[in-house]
Amino acid sequence: MQGAGRVLHSGGLLYLYGPFRVDGHHTAPTNAEFDRSLRHQNPEWGVRDVAEVATVAGSNGLSLFDQVPMPANNLSLLFRRDEI
């Protein structure tokens, strides 16, 4: 997020795709299993919550403007660089 905030021009887009939690809940049992597997390998890893990702993005000058459900219980998150 820091890099995107640094290099994107005003109105520039950042696209993230993958499994995310929504309001603290996994969108599917397979995502919960994947999260456990990641955290077993490294406690700092894991499936992130959309709100947490949006907060970090906001502290780097990016605003979440769309969230699109995708196949396999994934989401597309679209962020826009705020006016600078």
Steps between C-alpha positions, in 0.01 A plus 500: 500500500785737573644442155165549328440817698840627391490419128135540401392835365173658618215278384737206434364151570620209711335161445519218756360152443476209737334363811401758759292492818194726505398652835732254673350193334639273232291480184539121481629208709782450248620855567503429875709188436737699278532766772589236762758350265664838439506591871648159583793583268539853635274668761533833315348352184131434440185603322443870569173675574378747237456772767859455624635516146294815432636662817860435399422623149344818642813577701688489170270728302280231342122460527306179446235575237380156392485144627400234247420134581702262284507123438644263762387722790750774414452874476633774278576817696549822305672799656545848358786738586357805674562849365846623593 
